[in-house]
Amino acid sequence: MKRLRRCITLTIQNKGLFPAIADIAKSNYWIKLVKVNLVAAKDQSIVSGNKITLVPNLDAGETKEMSWLIKGKGTVTIEAGAPQTGIKKLDVTL
């Protein structure tokens, strides 16, 4: 039986002119960190990489790259963002 493993690499970027979290808001309970969440199907498993990653901050124009190794077929969903920045969803077919 063949075991299918696929690597997904994602680059998130702050295209805005301001940081995702202002310095004064870093100690504020109400401002949330940028969260990257990988949602796998029941028959898929994450071999490497974190299911949930919290990004402390993204300065203006800054990028962050993350990768996962997924075992299985089908579609995974990646959600990235925060309430104050907006949340994007991306479906990736393996």
N, C-alpha and C positions, 0 to 999 in steps of 0.2 A: 504494500500500500504506500502510495506516494504522500509525503507530508509537505503540504504547501506552506511556505513561509514567504511573506512579503515585507519589504522595508518601506516605511512611509517617512518622508522627511518634510517637515513643515517649517516655513519661515514666517514669523509674524513681524509686522512693522508698524510703528507709529508714524503715520503719514501727516500728522498734525504739526502745528507750530509750537505746541506746548507739551510738557511731559504728561503721561497718562495719569500720574498722581503728583500733585504739587507737594513741595517739601513740607509745607505747613499742615497738609492733610495726612501725612504718613502716620502720625500718632492719633488720628481721629478714628473712632470706632465705625463711623458711618461710611467712610470711603473704603471701597473694597479693592483688593488686589486684582490684577488681570489674571484670569483663570483659563487654563487650556485643559479641556476634558475630552478624552477619547472614549467613545461609546462603541463597544464591540458587541456583536450578536452572540447568542447563546453558544453556538458551535465554533466560536472563535476564541482565541486566547492571546494575551499579550505576553510575548516571550521576553522582550526587553523594552525598557522605557516605562515611564510612570503613566498610570491612567489619568491622574489629575496632577497638573503642575501649576503652582502659583508663581507668577512673575512679579518680583518686588516692584519694578517700575520699568517703563520704557520711555526714555527721553525722546524729544522731538527728533524724528528721522531714524531712531535706533531700531535695529532688528534683533531678533532672537530666533535661533534655530533649534529644533528638537526633532528627535527621531524615535520611531517605534518599530519593532519587529513583531509582526502579527502572524499567527498560525491559523489557517483556515481560509475559506472562500466567502464571497459575498461582499457586503458593503459595511464600512465603518463610518461613523459620523464624528467629526471633530468640531467642537464648539470652543470659541476663543473670545474673550472680552470681559468686560465688567459693566455694572449698571451705568456708571458715569461715562463710559466710552462707547457703549453699544456692544452687542454680541453678534458674531458671525458664525454661521454653521456651514460646514463643508462635508459633502458625502464623497467618500473615496471607494471606488470599486476595486476589489482585490483580484 
